Amino acid sequence: MADFDALTMELEEKIRREEWRIYSRRVCEGAYNPKNAGELDNPDGK
């Protein structure tokens, strides 16, 4: 299982580096640290 975990971490790092190469810093930071995520206290559907 350790080999699988290492492979997963390596792939995630490669993907993240590729994202930072393609997209702007602002886009990547917004994707990994969203400011408007979560639930509304009393959603009314309007």
C-alpha positions in Angstrom: 0.0 0.0 0.0 2.9 2.4 0.6 3.9 2.1 -3.1 0.3 3.1 -4.1 0.4 6.1 -1.6 3.7 7.2 -3.0 2.5 7.0 -6.5 -0.7 8.9 -5.7 1.3 11.7 -4.0 3.7 11.9 -7.0 0.8 12.2 -9.4 -0.9 14.8 -7.4 2.3 16.9 -7.3 2.7 16.6 -11.1 -0.8 17.6 -11.7 -0.5 20.6 -9.3 2.7 21.7 -11.0 1.0 21.5 -14.4 -1.9 23.5 -13.2 0.4 26.2 -11.9 2.2 26.3 -15.3 -1.1 26.6 -17.2 -3.2 28.8 -15.0 -2.5 32.1 -13.3 -1.5 32.2 -9.6 -4.9 33.9 -8.8 -6.9 31.1 -10.4 -4.9 28.3 -8.7 -5.1 30.0 -5.3 -8.9 30.5 -5.7 -9.3 26.8 -6.7 -7.4 25.5 -3.7 -8.6 28.1 -1.2 -12.2 29.0 -2.1 -13.6 31.9 -0.2 -17.3 31.4 -1.0 -17.7 27.7 -0.2 -20.0 26.3 2.4 -23.7 26.3 3.2 -26.2 29.1 3.6 -27.8 29.5 7.0 -31.4 29.9 5.8 -31.6 29.3 2.0 -35.0 30.3 0.6 -34.5 29.4 -3.1 -35.1 33.0 -4.3 
